[in-house]
Amino acid sequence: MTIQEILDLPSMKGLKIIAGGSCINSRQVRSVTVLDAPDAYSWVREGDLIVSSGYIFRDSPELLIDLIEKLAEIRSAGLGIKTDRYIKEVSPRVLDLADELGLPLIHVPNHFAFADIIHPVLSEIVNRQARLLRYSETVRHSFFDLSVNGADLQAILENLENFTHKPFGFVDTLTGERYFFGDSKKLKASFESQSLRDALKAGISDTISLNGKIFGYLTFDCSADELEEKNCEIPITQAKGAILLYMQRRIAEIQAESRYRNEFVQDILIHNLRFEGEVWNRAKMFGWNLQGSHCVAVMDIDNYKHQFEKKSGESDFLPVLEGTKKRIYSICKTYMEGFFESIPYTEMSDSISFIIPVSDGLPTLKERLQPMLKEIQRSIKEDTHFSITIGIGGQKESVFECHESYDEARKALETVRAAAGGNRVVFWKDLGAYKLLGSLYDTEAGHSFYREYIGPLIDHDKRRKSELLRTLKAMVRNNWQMKAAAQDLSVHYSTLKYRYAKICDILEFDPEDSEQRLNLALSLKLYLMNQDLEEY
């Protein structure tokens, strides 16, 4: 009870505040005790309302000043004195001190027995505590029943609104979803249009977390004092517990679903399928239609495994890297699930693979997919500073052949990354001669082939620190046209002509022989594929 609530009791008629009146609505009374000994304040506790006959101050008014200071320090609820018996008048100094320290000083009429104050106040406090316990049990049972019956987040939040009657919003950090309850245009507007950080500033926010992991934020549009009231504090506490239980259950469901989904899609990609009926039944569980033609897209994080070598000594390296990978996968899934209604996917160590339906043929699909795949790469680069290479395998008439498309997608991205670097999109059908080179570039036969034709030029560049190999690359890229190659390298035509003559001399190369040109071009591609492979 507050001092004001005690004064409002019918049985307390006659009590009045003579000092410290500014705090009568904030001072909480937990108990009532009698003080009639000079050192009795030693047994006073925070929240005690003290009543005294004033006898101990009769001959020593200074003791009253000392007592007020002590009671204020202890955070006593207030002091009631019979000022008509032993103390005929309270000095202005005492009144000023009580006002200054914010300690309510109450005049108690002489006819009041101590029991007339103690019994009604303690009875009211006990009754309030009993009502609070009943209310607390009602709230607890309400949220407990919701948790036991597997209620969703919406039902838990609606139950919270029923008990608090305060407008509030909730942000689910697992899904990013936002919920709003109550009548507050300001809070609703902020939750619908602003960033999370700004939305949380629109009211009083409370974090829902466990073991340092944040699962959500509650934001109320009301004062802090209102939230501290028991009819708000109790349901908020119970709601937070129910939300945590829901989140833990949801995480377990997501992990189980993710595990089963990954296993199923990986079974398709590695051709670990036994019965046709098994495939259709498992696909139905996830709401996937695997009938008809499909192809496989593999999105592989560039240079991911090398990060372990570069930063393995840093203490927080693994959590940061794992968080980055999850963010990359999340971006890929968001775009792909926005493009396709329901698409099977699986997450692997440093790649995520999608089984894509091909309804209008691969050329049409490619035309539709290309802008979105480029947007995925741009978003990942901007968000994480990592890049991904995307390989898309050939179209297969049955999901039972998708393992072939997966192998093609892997070979496509590995080949183009080795030949031209990462952060690229490549379709298996567009690889051309690289399909053949892709199976040779990292083999002994491949090494022997390019060493036979351009080995002397490689050795010459290393010895002389020259750029003849780069010049040869420009010539091949510009269809053996010296003028175009000179512009490509930003060198004078005479310089390019001299370098080309030097290349022909070192390699004993006849520029008019088309077969020798082909051999040099293939050798150069194989060599460059091996060089780029070392970076990934």
Secondary structure as UniProt FT lines:
FT   HELIX           3..7
FT   HELIX           10..12
FT   TURN            13..14
FT   STRAND          16..19
FT   HELIX           21..23
FT   TURN            24..26
FT   STRAND          31..34
FT   TURN            38..39
FT   HELIX           40..43
FT   TURN            46..47
FT   STRAND          48..52
FT   HELIX           55..57
FT   HELIX           61..74
FT   STRAND          78..81
FT   TURN            83..86
FT   HELIX           92..101
FT   STRAND          105..107
FT   TURN            110..111
FT   HELIX           114..148
FT   TURN            149..150
FT   HELIX           153..164
FT   STRAND          168..172
FT   TURN            173..175
FT   STRAND          178..181
FT   HELIX           185..193
FT   HELIX           196..200
FT   TURN            201..202
FT   STRAND          204..210
FT   TURN            211..212
FT   STRAND          213..220
FT   HELIX           224..227
FT   HELIX           230..269
FT   TURN            270..271
FT   HELIX           276..285
FT   TURN            286..287
FT   STRAND          294..301
FT   TURN            302..305
FT   HELIX           306..311
FT   TURN            312..313
FT   TURN            315..316
FT   HELIX           317..339
FT   STRAND          345..347
FT   STRAND          351..357
FT   HELIX           362..384
FT   STRAND          388..392
FT   HELIX           399..401
FT   HELIX           402..420
FT   STRAND          425..427
FT   HELIX           428..430
FT   TURN            432..433
FT   HELIX           434..437
FT   TURN            438..442
FT   HELIX           444..464
FT   HELIX           468..477
FT   TURN            478..480
FT   HELIX           482..489
FT   HELIX           493..507
FT   TURN            511..512
FT   HELIX           514..533
FT   TURN            534..535
//
